[in-house]
Amino acid sequence: MEIIDVLAICGSTREKSFNRALTLAARDLAPDPFRVEVWDDHTGLPHVEAAPGRPFPAAVGALRDRVSRADILLLVTPELNRNIPGRLKDIVDWLSVPAPPRPLMGRPVMLMSASPNRFGGAFAQLQLADLLRRAGAEVLTDLDVTVGSAHRHVDDAGNLVGEEPRHEVAQLWRRLLARTADGRQAVPV
């Protein structure tokens, strides 16, 4: 089976955040044939100031090109006031600017989130899914992960150590692999 290229972007910029721990666990638990690259260049990405006819800043162009080459996009979102953080909104906005290449158009996207609350960032996932669909992405809503009470599942070093969320992440990869292996599209029709 060919390598399946997954680009993971975490909406948190803190090194030991719950969502960063979830992102790294998703990368580490991904079996063959998935190759997961974590994109971390938040500092090089400016706030959105798209204008028709103006070229993209270099960091934005590089991100748009990289997302365009990915087979699947994995977005991991914190939840702030039942919403996605501004930095992740900027990323989605830059990716959805209607100029070639259109990186989100038809792109399969999986969502994950971790939060200290019991809902695990589900509200932020709903908002993020809505934004992505408006940009033309194919959100894999049957392949999402929410980690509630994340403070119980992430250690002081910023590692996802909870058995239940690690099992849920591993199960997500198995379901996606089974769907891919039997010839079905990654995106449900």
N, CA, C and O of each residue as an XYZ file, in Angstrom:
756
protein
N       0.844     -1.177      0.000
C       0.000      0.000      0.000
C       0.893      1.245      0.000
O       1.906      1.286      0.698
N       0.521      2.233     -0.766
C       1.279      3.479     -0.845
C       1.203      4.250      0.471
O       0.266      4.097      1.254
N       2.222      5.082      0.686
C       2.236      5.949      1.867
C       1.080      6.936      1.769
O       0.814      7.499      0.707
N       0.405      7.133      2.881
C      -0.666      8.130      2.975
C      -0.108      9.296      3.778
O       0.197      9.160      4.963
N       0.020     10.435      3.123
C       0.647     11.624      3.693
C      -0.378     12.425      4.494
O      -1.361     12.921      3.943
N      -0.138     12.544      5.793
C      -1.035     13.290      6.688
C      -0.264     14.484      7.235
O       0.822     14.331      7.793
N      -0.832     15.669      7.072
C      -0.249     16.867      7.662
C      -1.077     17.228      8.887
O      -2.283     17.453      8.783
N      -0.428     17.286     10.053
C      -1.104     17.610     11.310
C      -0.749     19.028     11.724
O       0.420     19.412     11.742
N      -1.771     19.796     12.054
C      -1.583     21.166     12.527
C      -2.304     21.303     13.858
O      -3.500     21.028     13.963
N      -1.566     21.729     14.872
C      -2.148     21.949     16.193
C      -2.444     23.431     16.355
O      -1.604     24.274     16.043
N      -3.619     23.743     16.833
C      -4.017     25.130     17.024
C      -3.451     25.765     18.270
O      -3.652     26.959     18.494
N      -2.748     25.002     19.088
C      -2.113     25.558     20.279
C      -0.643     25.808     19.994
O       0.018     24.999     19.344
N      -0.139     26.921     20.480
C       1.272     27.239     20.285
C       2.106     26.897     21.517
O       3.332     27.009     21.481
N       1.464     26.484     22.600
C       2.206     26.134     23.819
C       2.829     24.753     23.681
O       2.168     23.811     23.244
N       4.077     24.632     24.046
C       4.830     23.390     23.869
C       4.227     22.199     24.620
O       4.215     21.088     24.090
N       3.732     22.405     25.830
C       3.209     21.299     26.632
C       1.692     21.350     26.781
O       1.151     20.916     27.798
N       1.015     21.874     25.784
C      -0.446     21.964     25.851
C      -1.078     20.587     25.690
O      -0.455     19.660     25.173
N      -2.312     20.469     26.135
C      -3.052     19.217     25.980
C      -3.172     18.847     24.504
O      -3.023     17.684     24.131
N      -3.442     19.843     23.677
C      -3.648     19.576     22.251
C      -2.344     19.240     21.535
O      -2.343     18.449     20.592
N      -1.259     19.821     21.964
C       0.050     19.444     21.412
C       0.356     17.991     21.762
O       0.854     17.239     20.925
N       0.061     17.601     22.992
C       0.259     16.206     23.411
C      -0.586     15.269     22.545
O      -0.120     14.201     22.148
N      -1.811     15.663     22.258
C      -2.690     14.853     21.412
C      -2.153     14.777     19.987
O      -2.200     13.716     19.364
N      -1.646     15.887     19.468
C      -1.080     15.911     18.115
C       0.112     14.967     18.007
O       0.209     14.185     17.060
N       1.006     15.042     18.967
C       2.199     14.195     18.931
C       1.840     12.720     19.119
O       2.459     11.847     18.510
N       0.843     12.442     19.958
C       0.392     11.054     20.120
C      -0.216     10.531     18.821
O      -0.001      9.376     18.452
N      -0.970     11.374     18.133
C      -1.548     10.958     16.848
C      -0.439     10.615     15.860
O      -0.533      9.629     15.129
N       0.599     11.422     15.842
C       1.743     11.137     14.962
C       2.411      9.814     15.359
O       2.685      8.966     14.510
N       2.666      9.655     16.652
C       3.406      8.492     17.129
C       2.615      7.192     17.026
O       3.204      6.123     16.865
N       1.302      7.270     17.115
C       0.465      6.065     17.069
C       0.020      5.694     15.654
O      -0.606      4.652     15.458
N       0.334      6.529     14.677
C      -0.085      6.247     13.296
C       0.684      5.040     12.747
O       1.915      5.042     12.744
N      -0.029      4.018     12.288
C       0.639      2.840     11.724
C       1.001      3.081     10.258
O       0.563      4.056      9.647
N       1.801      2.181      9.712
C       2.012      2.198      8.268
C       0.674      1.924      7.619
O      -0.070      1.090      8.133
N       0.331      2.553      6.556
C       1.120      3.350      5.637
C       1.015      4.859      5.881
O       1.392      5.645      5.011
N       0.503      5.282      7.062
C       0.357      6.709      7.330
C       1.705      7.315      7.711
O       2.431      6.771      8.542
N       2.022      8.433      7.100
C       3.197      9.220      7.476
C       2.661     10.573      7.934
O       2.093     11.322      7.139
N       2.840     10.880      9.199
C       2.277     12.104      9.780
C       3.396     13.109     10.025
O       4.349     12.838     10.756
N       3.260     14.264      9.404
C       4.180     15.374      9.641
C       3.438     16.427     10.452
O       2.314     16.799     10.116
N       4.068     16.902     11.515
C       3.476     17.954     12.346
C       4.025     19.293     11.878
O       5.237     19.512     11.875
N       3.129     20.184     11.484
C       3.506     21.539     11.059
C       3.512     22.437     12.289
O       2.531     22.497     13.030
N       4.626     23.135     12.499
C       4.793     23.920     13.719
C       5.142     25.380     13.509
O       5.419     26.071     14.489
N       5.144     25.878     12.309
C       5.673     27.212     12.045
C       4.654     28.324     12.319
O       4.361     29.134     11.439
N       4.125     28.358     13.524
C       3.147     29.398     13.874
C       3.761     30.790     13.853
O       3.089     31.762     13.508
N       5.025     30.889     14.218
C       5.645     32.206     14.319
C       5.802     32.886     12.961
O       5.777     34.114     12.882
N       5.961     32.112     11.900
C       6.141     32.699     10.580
C       4.859     33.067      9.879
O       4.890     33.634      8.787
N       3.721     32.752     10.490
C       2.433     32.983      9.835
C       1.797     34.282     10.335
O       1.465     34.392     11.515
N       1.626     35.267      9.447
C       1.021     36.530      9.879
C      -0.500     36.400     10.036
O      -1.105     35.422      9.595
N      -1.086     37.389     10.661
C      -2.550     37.445     10.723
C      -3.081     37.650      9.307
O      -2.375     38.153      8.433
N      -4.315     37.260      9.097
C      -4.898     37.315      7.754
C      -5.098     38.753      7.305
O      -5.733     39.558      7.986
N      -4.542     39.048      6.146
C      -4.731     40.333      5.478
C      -4.733     40.075      3.977
O      -3.984     40.697      3.223
N      -5.579     39.157      3.564
C      -5.619     38.793      2.144
C      -6.263     39.907      1.335
O      -7.273     40.484      1.739
N      -5.673     40.196      0.203
C      -6.217     41.204     -0.707
C      -6.074     40.673     -2.131
O      -5.033     40.126     -2.492
N      -7.119     40.837     -2.934
C      -7.051     40.350     -4.314
C      -5.837     40.933     -5.054
O      -5.566     42.132     -4.990
N      -5.125     40.057     -5.748
C      -4.009     40.495     -6.563
C      -2.682     40.615     -5.830
O      -1.635     40.735     -6.465
N      -2.711     40.583     -4.491
C      -1.457     40.646     -3.738
C      -0.929     39.240     -3.526
O      -1.710     38.326     -3.262
N       0.368     39.047     -3.637
C       0.919     37.708     -3.397
C       0.836     37.342     -1.916
O       0.820     38.211     -1.044
N       0.784     36.051     -1.657
C       0.772     35.575     -0.275
C       2.143     35.794      0.358
O       3.158     35.713     -0.334
N       2.190     36.069      1.657
C       3.482     36.057      2.349
C       4.121     34.673      2.161
O       3.408     33.686      1.984
N       5.440     34.596      2.199
C       6.159     33.348      1.928
C       5.690     32.200      2.816
O       5.486     31.089      2.325
N       5.516     32.447      4.116
C       5.097     31.382      5.035
C       3.706     30.863      4.684
O       3.442     29.667      4.804
N       2.827     31.744      4.257
C       1.471     31.347      3.878
C       1.501     30.513      2.599
O       0.842     29.478      2.508
N       2.269     30.971      1.618
C       2.390     30.217      0.368
C       2.943     28.827      0.605
O       2.474     27.859      0.007
N       3.949     28.720      1.484
C       4.539     27.415      1.798
C       3.517     26.503      2.481
O       3.440     25.315      2.167
N       2.738     27.050      3.408
C       1.717     26.248      4.084
C       0.640     25.799      3.099
O       0.239     24.635      3.108
N       0.173     26.705      2.259
C      -0.859     26.345      1.272
C      -0.354     25.242      0.334
O      -1.092     24.310      0.015
N       0.885     25.350     -0.100
C       1.464     24.319     -0.970
C       1.565     22.983     -0.244
O       1.263     21.936     -0.816
N       1.995     23.020      1.030
C       2.155     21.769      1.786
C       0.809     21.097      2.027
O       0.702     19.876      1.912
N      -0.213     21.870      2.358
C      -1.550     21.302      2.560
C      -2.057     20.713      1.246
O      -2.703     19.665      1.247
N      -1.772     21.370      0.137
C      -2.208     20.869     -1.176
C      -1.594     19.514     -1.507
O      -2.202     18.718     -2.222
N      -0.408     19.245     -0.999
C       0.270     17.971     -1.276
C      -0.158     16.856     -0.323
O       0.078     15.682     -0.610
N      -0.781     17.199      0.798
C      -1.176     16.189      1.789
C      -2.378     15.400      1.293
O      -3.270     15.940      0.639
N      -2.384     14.119      1.615
C      -3.553     13.294      1.313
C      -4.683     13.592      2.291
O      -5.857     13.601      1.922
N      -4.309     13.834      3.543
C      -5.280     14.099      4.605
C      -4.713     15.201      5.502
O      -3.511     15.244      5.764
N      -5.578     16.076      5.960
C      -5.205     17.122      6.902
C      -5.794     16.765      8.262
O      -6.978     16.445      8.367
N      -4.971     16.819      9.293
C      -5.416     16.582     10.664
C      -5.291     17.895     11.420
O      -4.190     18.421     11.580
N      -6.414     18.423     11.883
C      -6.407     19.667     12.660
C      -6.775     19.344     14.102
O      -7.777     18.679     14.368
N      -5.950     19.825     15.026
C      -6.158     19.587     16.450
C      -6.407     20.941     17.091
O      -5.543     21.818     17.072
N      -7.600     21.104     17.659
C      -7.989     22.428     18.142
C      -8.211     22.487     19.650
O      -8.902     21.642     20.219
N      -7.621     23.485     20.285
C      -8.038     23.803     21.655
C      -9.439     24.414     21.614
O      -9.960     24.741     20.547
N     -10.025     24.559     22.776
C     -11.330     25.214     22.857
C     -11.217     26.385     23.824
O     -10.879     26.207     24.994
N     -11.502     27.581     23.325
C     -11.492     28.785     24.140
C     -12.871     29.426     24.053
O     -13.304     29.845     22.980
N     -13.547     29.497     25.176
C     -14.904     30.056     25.202
C     -15.817     29.371     24.190
O     -16.603     30.015     23.495
N     -15.688     28.029     24.128
C     -16.487     27.198     23.210
C     -16.232     27.529     21.744
O     -17.122     27.396     20.904
N     -15.017     27.958     21.448
C     -14.663     28.367     20.095
C     -13.223     27.957     19.813
O     -12.488     27.573     20.723
N     -12.822     28.042     18.539
C     -11.439     27.757     18.178
C     -10.584     28.986     18.472
O     -11.092     30.107     18.451
N      -9.302     28.794     18.743
C      -8.442     29.950     19.007
C      -8.189     30.751     17.730
O      -8.277     30.229     16.619
N      -7.876     32.018     17.920
C      -7.656     32.924     16.793
C      -6.557     32.471     15.848
O      -6.671     32.666     14.638
N      -5.493     31.871     16.371
C      -4.385     31.441     15.528
C      -4.848     30.354     14.553
O      -4.476     30.377     13.380
N      -5.651     29.412     15.029
C      -6.153     28.362     14.139
C      -7.144     28.945     13.131
O      -7.190     28.506     11.981
N      -7.927     29.919     13.550
C      -8.845     30.595     12.618
C      -8.044     31.272     11.514
O      -8.430     31.212     10.347
N      -6.931     31.918     11.867
C      -6.059     32.527     10.852
C      -5.567     31.475      9.856
O      -5.561     31.712      8.648
N      -5.159     30.325     10.363
C      -4.660     29.262      9.484
C      -5.741     28.836      8.502
O      -5.494     28.744      7.299
N      -6.936     28.577      9.016
C      -8.040     28.155      8.136
C      -8.383     29.256      7.146
O      -8.643     28.981      5.975
N      -8.385     30.498      7.608
C      -8.681     31.608      6.696
C      -7.636     31.712      5.590
O      -7.994     31.902      4.428
N      -6.353     31.590      5.925
C      -5.314     31.640      4.892
C      -5.487     30.491      3.900
O      -5.302     30.670      2.696
N      -5.842     29.314      4.412
C      -6.004     28.151      3.529
C      -7.252     28.240      2.659
O      -7.340     27.573      1.628
N      -8.212     29.057      3.069
C      -9.471     29.123      2.326
C      -9.551     30.294      1.347
O     -10.554     30.447      0.651
N      -8.510     31.117      1.287
C      -8.515     32.209      0.308
C      -8.657     31.602     -1.085
O      -7.877     30.722     -1.451
N      -9.642     32.055     -1.873
C      -9.906     31.419     -3.179
C      -8.906     31.820     -4.265
O      -9.234     32.546     -5.203
N      -7.686     31.327     -4.107
C      -6.628     31.539     -5.096
C      -5.889     30.215     -5.245
O      -5.762     29.471     -4.273
N      -5.401     29.908     -6.435
C      -4.709     28.635     -6.631
C      -3.417     28.574     -5.828
O      -2.747     29.596     -5.678
N      -3.046     27.405     -5.309
C      -3.884     26.210     -5.268
C      -4.937     26.363     -4.173
O      -4.716     27.058     -3.181
N      -6.056     25.724     -4.355
C      -7.135     25.776     -3.349
C      -6.934     24.596     -2.398
O      -7.523     23.535     -2.606
N      -6.114     24.760     -1.359
C      -5.684     23.625     -0.550
C      -6.787     22.888      0.202
O      -6.642     21.698      0.481
N      -7.871     23.555      0.534
C      -8.924     22.876      1.284
C     -10.002     22.268      0.388
O     -10.788     21.439      0.847
N     -10.047     22.659     -0.850
C     -11.107     22.191     -1.743
C     -11.036     20.669     -1.915
O     -10.092     20.151     -2.513
N     -12.031     19.964     -1.391
C     -12.103     18.515     -1.493
C     -11.127     17.766     -0.607
O     -11.053     16.539     -0.676
N     -10.375     18.476      0.226
C      -9.359     17.839      1.069
C     -10.018     17.122      2.242
O     -10.796     17.742      2.966
N      -9.732     15.834      2.454
C     -10.224     15.148      3.652
C      -9.545     15.725      4.895
O      -8.324     15.874      4.936
N     -10.355     16.046      5.907
C      -9.829     16.636      7.141
C     -10.385     15.870      8.339
O     -11.592     15.658      8.460
N      -9.478     15.465      9.213
C      -9.866     14.849     10.484
C      -9.674     15.881     11.590
O      -8.787     16.731     11.512
N     -10.514     15.796     12.622
C     -10.448     16.752     13.729
C     -10.203     16.034     15.045
O     -10.734     14.952     15.292
N      -9.391     16.657     15.878
C      -9.158     16.188     17.244
C      -9.146     17.397     18.161
O      -8.867     18.518     17.736
N      -9.450     17.152     19.419
C      -9.373     18.227     20.410
C      -9.243     17.629     21.802
O      -9.686     16.512     22.070
N      -8.629     18.402     22.669
C      -8.492     18.021     24.073
C      -8.789     19.249     24.922
O      -8.390     20.366     24.591
N      -9.494     19.021     26.017
C      -9.872     20.138     26.877
C     -10.032     19.633     28.315
O     -10.360     18.466     28.529
N      -9.804     20.502     29.291
C     -10.038     20.087     30.669
C     -11.515     19.838     30.960
O     -11.848     19.152     31.927
N     -12.415     20.398     30.122
C     -13.836     20.159     30.386
C     -14.227     18.749     29.930
O     -13.464     18.086     29.227
N     -15.393     18.307     30.324
C     -15.794     16.928     30.025
C     -16.147     16.695     28.567
O     -16.202     15.548     28.123
N     -16.387     17.766     27.811
C     -16.760     17.611     26.406
C     -15.556     17.524     25.475
O     -15.717     17.224     24.292
N     -14.370     17.776     25.979
C     -13.148     17.571     25.228
C     -12.953     18.445     24.009
O     -12.250     18.058     23.075
N     -13.564     19.618     24.003
C     -13.392     20.511     22.861
C     -14.391     20.278     21.739
O     -14.182     20.738     20.617
N     -15.465     19.574     22.030
C     -16.458     19.250     20.994
C     -17.084     20.498     20.374
O     -17.390     20.503     19.182
N     -17.276     21.549     21.162
C     -17.880     22.773     20.620
C     -16.942     23.435     19.606
O     -17.386     23.907     18.559
N     -15.657     23.466     19.919
C     -14.684     24.019     18.981
C     -14.640     23.177     17.711
O     -14.531     23.718     16.611
N     -14.725     21.860     17.856
C     -14.733     20.994     16.675
C     -15.929     21.300     15.771
O     -15.793     21.309     14.548
N     -17.076     21.545     16.355
C     -18.257     21.876     15.550
C     -18.038     23.158     14.759
O     -18.375     23.230     13.578
N     -17.476     24.161     15.408
C     -17.217     25.426     14.710
C     -16.158     25.256     13.633
O     -16.289     25.800     12.536
N     -15.114     24.507     13.940
C     -14.053     24.272     12.971
C     -14.580     23.491     11.767
O     -14.239     23.800     10.625
N     -15.400     22.494     12.019
C     -15.979     21.710     10.916
C     -16.815     22.600     10.002
O     -16.770     22.458      8.780
N     -17.574     23.513     10.594
C     -18.388     24.429      9.796
C     -17.513     25.319      8.912
O     -17.797     25.491      7.727
N     -16.454     25.881      9.487
C     -15.525     26.718      8.708
C     -14.914     25.929      7.548
O     -14.830     26.424      6.424
N     -14.494     24.712      7.832
C     -13.848     23.889      6.821
C     -14.801     23.522      5.688
O     -14.423     23.562      4.517
N     -16.017     23.171      6.030
C     -17.009     22.838      4.991
C     -17.283     24.039      4.087
O     -17.412     23.892      2.872
N     -17.369     25.223      4.683
C     -17.580     26.433      3.884
C     -16.428     26.681      2.921
O     -16.613     27.298      1.872
N     -15.229     26.196      3.277
C     -14.050     26.360      2.426
C     -13.913     25.219      1.418
O     -12.972     25.201      0.624
N     -14.845     24.271      1.446
C     -14.834     23.182      0.474
C     -14.160     21.913      0.929
O     -14.024     20.978      0.139
N     -13.726     21.844      2.192
C     -13.072     20.637      2.706
C     -14.109     19.550      2.970
O     -15.291     19.831      3.164
N     -13.644     18.316      2.973
C     -14.472     17.157      3.302
C     -14.120     16.731      4.726
O     -13.130     16.030      4.942
N     -14.926     17.152      5.690
C     -14.650     16.873      7.086
C     -15.091     15.448      7.417
O     -16.249     15.082      7.214
N     -14.161     14.655      7.927
C     -14.424     13.256      8.265
C     -15.010     13.191      9.672
O     -14.317     12.834     10.625
N     -16.281     13.535      9.796
C     -16.900     13.657     11.117
C     -17.023     12.318     11.831
O     -17.206     12.283     13.048
N     -16.927     11.225     11.099
C     -16.977      9.926     11.766
C     -15.594      9.486     12.235
O     -15.448      8.414     12.822
N     -14.587     10.305     11.980
C     -13.211      9.998     12.395
C     -12.651     11.160     13.207
O     -11.649     11.765     12.828
N     -13.300     11.468     14.320
C     -12.799     12.540     15.168
C     -12.480     11.982     16.547
O     -12.923     10.893     16.913
N     -11.708     12.745     17.298
C     -11.341     12.360     18.655
C     -11.523     13.575     19.550
O     -11.072     14.672     19.219
N     -12.185     13.379     20.685
C     -12.267     14.412     21.717
C     -11.752     13.799     23.015
O     -12.129     12.687     23.387
N     -10.898     14.532     23.682
C     -10.344     14.072     24.953
C     -10.822     15.025     26.037
O     -10.297     16.128     26.184
N     -11.817     14.591     26.789
C     -12.305     15.370     27.917
C     -11.449     15.131     29.142
O     -10.723     14.140     29.214
N     -11.529     16.038     30.112
C     -10.710     15.959     31.328
C      -9.250     15.703     30.967
O      -8.591     14.843     31.551
N      -8.762     16.466     29.994
C      -7.420     16.237     29.443
C      -6.327     16.341     30.500
O      -5.279     15.709     30.365
N      -6.551     17.120     31.539
C      -5.553     17.257     32.598
C      -5.259     15.917     33.279
O      -4.217     15.764     33.917
N      -6.153     14.967     33.152
C      -5.937     13.635     33.735
C      -5.184     12.700     32.782
O      -4.736     11.625     33.180
N      -5.052     13.122     31.527
C      -4.477     12.242     30.508
C      -3.150     12.745     29.930
O      -2.560     12.092     29.070
N      -2.682     13.906     30.403
C      -1.421     14.469     29.917
C      -0.512     14.673     31.124
O      -0.907     15.271     32.125
N       0.726     14.161     31.008
C       1.650     14.295     32.134
C       2.338     15.664     32.127
O       2.111     16.477     31.232
N       3.176     15.904     33.130
C       3.851     17.196     33.281
C       4.820     17.497     32.141
O       5.140     18.660     31.893
N       5.288     16.469     31.451
C       6.208     16.659     30.326
C       5.472     16.938     29.022
O       6.101     17.158     27.987
N       4.142     16.930     29.068
C       3.358     17.211     27.868
C       3.113     16.001     26.986
O       2.963     16.136     25.771
N       3.073     14.807     27.592
C       2.812     13.569     26.846
C       1.408     13.068     27.147
O       0.943     13.132     28.285
N       0.744     12.572     26.118
C      -0.566     11.947     26.301
C      -0.324     10.562     26.885
O       0.203      9.681     26.205
N      -0.707     10.370     28.139
C      -0.424      9.115     28.821
C      -1.690      8.335     29.164
O      -1.599      7.166     29.539
N      -2.839      8.934     29.050
C      -4.073      8.245     29.382
C      -4.333      7.086     28.427
O      -4.271      7.244     27.208
N      -4.624      5.922     28.997
C      -4.854      4.726     28.178
C      -6.071      4.886     27.261
O      -6.019      4.498     26.094
N      -7.151      5.448     27.773
C      -8.365      5.583     26.975
C      -8.176      6.500     25.759
O      -8.544      6.101     24.654
N      -7.618      7.713     25.913
C      -7.439      8.542     24.716
C      -6.414      7.971     23.741
O      -6.577      8.124     22.530
N      -5.370      7.320     24.233
C      -4.399      6.699     23.325
C      -5.065      5.579     22.526
O      -4.803      5.414     21.334
N      -5.922      4.820     23.189
C      -6.666      3.767     22.494
C      -7.597      4.378     21.441
O      -7.721      3.846     20.338
N      -8.242      5.484     21.778
C      -9.153      6.138     20.840
C      -8.417      6.645     19.603
O      -8.925      6.531     18.487
N      -7.223      7.205     19.797
C      -6.414      7.679     18.664
C      -5.975      6.492     17.803
O      -6.074      6.547     16.577
N      -5.497      5.433     18.431
C      -5.072      4.243     17.681
C      -6.242      3.645     16.914
O      -6.084      3.207     15.775
N      -7.411      3.627     17.533
C      -8.611      3.094     16.875
C      -9.002      3.950     15.665
O      -9.444      3.417     14.647
N      -8.844      5.244     15.770
C      -9.129      6.128     14.640
C      -8.267      5.738     13.441
O      -8.776      5.615     12.327
N      -6.973      5.543     13.661
C      -6.087      5.151     12.559
C      -6.493      3.803     11.974
O      -6.452      3.618     10.758
N      -6.888      2.852     12.838
C      -7.314      1.529     12.340
C      -8.570      1.647     11.472
O      -8.671      0.999     10.431
N      -9.516      2.469     11.902
C     -10.744      2.651     11.109
C     -10.440      3.297      9.770
O     -10.996      2.900      8.746
N      -9.559      4.294      9.771
C      -9.189      4.955      8.522
C      -8.427      3.995      7.612
O      -8.634      3.994      6.399
N      -7.552      3.186      8.189
C      -6.792      2.210      7.407
C      -7.716      1.156      6.806
O      -7.556      0.782      5.644
N      -8.676      0.678      7.583
C      -9.622     -0.321      7.069
C     -10.441      0.262      5.919
O     -10.690     -0.414      4.922
N     -10.851      1.498      6.062
C     -11.620      2.159      5.015
C     -10.789      2.295      3.737
O     -11.291      2.090      2.633
N      -9.517      2.641      3.904
C      -8.616      2.816      2.770
C      -8.240      1.483      2.142
O      -8.175      1.368      0.919
N      -7.991      0.469      2.977
C      -7.527     -0.839      2.490
C      -8.566     -1.563      1.654
O      -8.216     -2.280      0.716
N      -9.838     -1.386      1.980
C     -10.841     -2.108      1.201
C     -11.370     -1.291      0.016
O     -12.433     -1.576     -0.535
N     -10.596     -0.273     -0.352
C     -10.895      0.460     -1.592
C     -11.887      1.585     -1.455
O     -12.197      2.258     -2.439
N     -12.396      1.807     -0.251
C     -13.325      2.911     -0.070
C     -12.560      4.216     -0.019
O     -11.383      4.250      0.340
N     -13.233      5.277     -0.377
C     -12.609      6.598     -0.282
C     -12.410      6.949      1.187
O     -13.128      6.455      2.056
N     -11.423      7.811      1.457
C     -11.215      8.282      2.827
C     -12.419      9.074      3.301
O     -12.725      9.109      4.493
N     -13.096      9.706      2.361
C     -14.244     10.537      2.698
C     -15.524      9.770      2.442
O     -15.729      9.274      1.334
N     -16.398      9.657      3.444
C     -17.665      8.972      3.215
C     -18.491      9.684      2.159
O     -18.543     10.914      2.132
N     -19.132      8.926      1.297
C     -19.952      9.514      0.221
C     -21.369      9.734      0.723
O     -22.220     10.219     -0.023
